[in-house]
Amino acid sequence: MASKDETVFHATGLTKVYRSGAHEVQALRGVDFQARKSEFIVILGPSGSGKSTFLNIVGGLDRASGGEVWFRDHQLTALDDRGLTQYRRDHVGFVFQFYNLVPSLTARENVALVTEIARRPMSPDAALALVGLSDRRDHFPAQLSGGEQQRVAIARAIAKNPEVLLCDEPTGALDSATGIKVLEALAEVNRKVGATTLVITHNAAIRDIGDRVLRFADGRIVEETVNATKKRPAEVSW
Amino acid sequence: MVISPLRRKVLRDLRRLWAQALAIALVLAAGVATLILGNGAYASLSETRARYYGEFRFADVFADVTRAPLALMAEVRGIAGVLAAEGRIVKLALLDLPDMAEPGTILLVSLPEAGEAGLNQLYLRQGRLPDSQSADEVVVSEGFATAHRLRPGSSLAVVMNGQRRTLRLTGVVLSPEFIYALGPGELMPDPRRFGVAWLPRPGLEAAHDLEGAFSNLVLKLAPGADADRVIEAVDRLTAAYGGAGAIGRADQISHAFLDAELRQLSAMVKILPPVFLLVAAMLVNMTLSRLVTLEREQIGLLKAIGYSGRAIAQHYVEFVLAVAVVGIAIGFAAGAWLGAGLAGLYARFYAFPFLVFARDAGVYGLAALVTAGAAVAGALFAVRAVLTLPPAVAMSPPAPADYRSRMGFALQHLALRQTAVMTVRHLIRWPLRTASGIFGVAMAVAVLVASLWTFGSIERLIDLTFFQAERQDVTVAFAGAEPARAVQAVRQMPGVLLAEPYRSVAARISHRTLSRKVSITGRPAETTLSRVLSPDARPMALPDAGLVLSEALCDALAVRPGDLVTVEFLEGQRRTITLPVSGQSLGYVGLGAAMEISALNRAMHEGALISGVNLMLDKAQGPAFYAAAKAAPKTGFVIVLGRTVQRFRDTLAENITAMISVYVVLAAIIAVGVIYNFARIALSEQGRDLASLRVLGFTKAEVSGILFGELAVIVLLAQPLGWGIGHLIGLGMVTAFSSDLYRVPLVIGREVYAMASLVVCAAALASALAVRRRINRLDMIEVLKTRE
């Protein structure tokens, strides 16, 4: 097993340009980035600062216009669509702002959706237990609160035992009390599963729960802070 | 001109949803086209016939006699209700043509003399009518002239009553009496083997010893006259002169075949267009329901700012009407094109001097109205739910799809993959739409089953009729009844391997109030060539006494074996006797009645007489045999079975292939329309879920598989339903098609079902692949950023 200091992500000179007609939007203007195994990284920044674009490229959902991203010994920037799909399938867990659960499947079935195609999954019940939803496993998304739905999404993301957990505004649609529960679930699985966790947020109060905080502005990382001591989500004031 | 914002939205929606709109428009177009084709062809054919009959004075009643004096005509004209009457000489003659080894048949009809009524007038295509004093001038029917490249000035050798004569053509004509010119013993018109010729009376009188007499009677009735009473009166008058029973138009061969065609067309109009319009209405409903769901918040907003529910409904109805207009336009064009094709078929099959094209605005107007109505009905059904919502409720997003109550956990015990669970739950969540999809695809299968079965059915008809029942190579029919020893003379002819005599007697068979004029065939009890088949298609021996009636005749007379029927012979001593029905036989062509030949002769109180001989020939000696048959003085006409089968197959194959190509296209349109729209709607509803799965690492193939799984379930469930509905339509067609002239066996083999399913599955696959491009282009990033 790799040591805790092992580099999981390594990006250099990452750029992204969106073209629509004659318009060009420079979303990333040269990002250099590294992440170690099990690291919990909070990414802050205003809308349009490039943080989501960055997460999408790191997560294999989008392609960079320039620069390189490596995940361990895979050069993500060199993979084709099939390769990126395989990368997401085998290594990445995603949590989204709007949960993106399948409405026709129960909580347990939503998790099983992923464990059925994963290489070394935990059981769906174990994943739900990790987020404290064992007793809600036979409920459909329409029967769950927003916070519960997001915890199901987290269970779904970690059930494959991913090496990377990417969360884009996981608390964006939730009230603060619920948001804290969701962040606690994230911190808990980061500790237990050991996945490198990247969390995008608008909410600066969350910064204290990460090992490291990156601040994006205008397509670049403009500030990097290492927290000497992480707070527990319950301890941050919202 | 200022276009209102809502109308602008209609145009933009059409551009955005063009593929779905076009798929619906095509199904509507199929409905319109079949409606126009069916109604138009029906109107064309019936109006053409009516005008032809009117202008050329087609008779109402027809009767054959052996020989009646012309003086009888005064009494005939005196019958109440008779407007005009004509006594003609009508006789069959053998053709002796250099381009045909086998003898063909020509029907010779005497022309009316100057001053006579002139019923069944001729339409002169070429040349002139014969000079009334001439002994050898003749005009012939157009089909026959074309088949033998005859034109005015050509000569024509015929054998009339045993005498060879050479006639000279002065013209080519058409007659309302022979629009469908069927030769004796034939199943299909064959203008090469059968023609009609009209010539002045003197030549025919001399050849048949009919000076001052007639052998055929045609009557025109006054409007409103009772044809049945006239027929009775004619039968009474002609009984003493060998009258074989008068018939009305309904039993006149040419007229009856046209009637059968008209009945088939009206059956088509009753079945096909409603299928298309129903499917189209369902598609409109399905598609618009989804559109309305997607635009629910916009509708709420429109209501909030003061648009009335009526205005909003009108907006969606306008959208649907725009689609309907496109469909109607395509349908008009396709209907007119197909109609012209069908008219071309009619022109070749039926001898009309002209075709009245029923470009009846009414037909088009009705088609447009019915189609637009079906589309609007589908639309209103979809919109009505949203219109009843208060604006505040409509503006908020709909509650998330709730999968709780329906079949929730039964699936857990099935050990399905979650993607399969998604497929099943989504189908169950929208039961009405799922049912519509299944029904729509089933209709595509049904349309195919209901058209493809005709091939197998005709093969069965051919097999039973020509290879099981009528197995002779050739039938030689004598001009009149001959002593049984006449069979010996035929046996002596070159190439004859086997000869079996038969007797054929015209009779009226009655049971209670029902009666039919048929010809009773007498055969030896057990025969090798022409056989009577039992209902299970096995050869049956004829009983010592009693009649064996075909199923069609049993149905027509409402009798069963064991019942007694009254038989009134229309020949010889014209006895009327009671006979038991001793058996039922299989037969698809005409109404059949059979008896053991000596029993028949006994019943008629006649000696051993025969009407003709069925023969098995040594093919190598065919020409020699035909030459001998032509030379034999007693030969009335000759039927060559092989040629009949060939003609039957060719003609039907041509017509059916054309028809089936049209049906396959129509079925494919339904299948594509239903599957494509169903897939687009399913994708619209689940696009977000599928994109989420792509993010989670599902491959494009796995994600497409979820949607294709739904389509596969729809298509698979539709197959047995489609087979069933197709079978029912086939049954309806058989009932609609069957007449005293012919019946069609309903034979739907496994290959028919397989072929129908194959075509529909291919169409479904094509539509699925069209949607696959959209699945592959699902935007994974967009879906993460937006709430549904």
Interface residues (C-beta under 8 A of the other chain):
Chain A: S52 N56 L61 D62 D81 R82 T85 Q86 Y87 R88 R89 D90 V92 F94 F96 Q97 F98 N100 V102 P103 S104 L105 T106 E109 N110 A112 L113 V114 E116 I117 D138 F140 P141 A142 Q143 R156 D168 A173
Chain B: A399 P400 A401 D402 Y403 R404 G408 F409 R417 Q418 T419 V421 M422 R425 H426 R429 R688 D689 S692 L693 R694 V695 L696 G697 F698 T699 K700 E702 M780 I781 V783 L784 K785 T786 R787
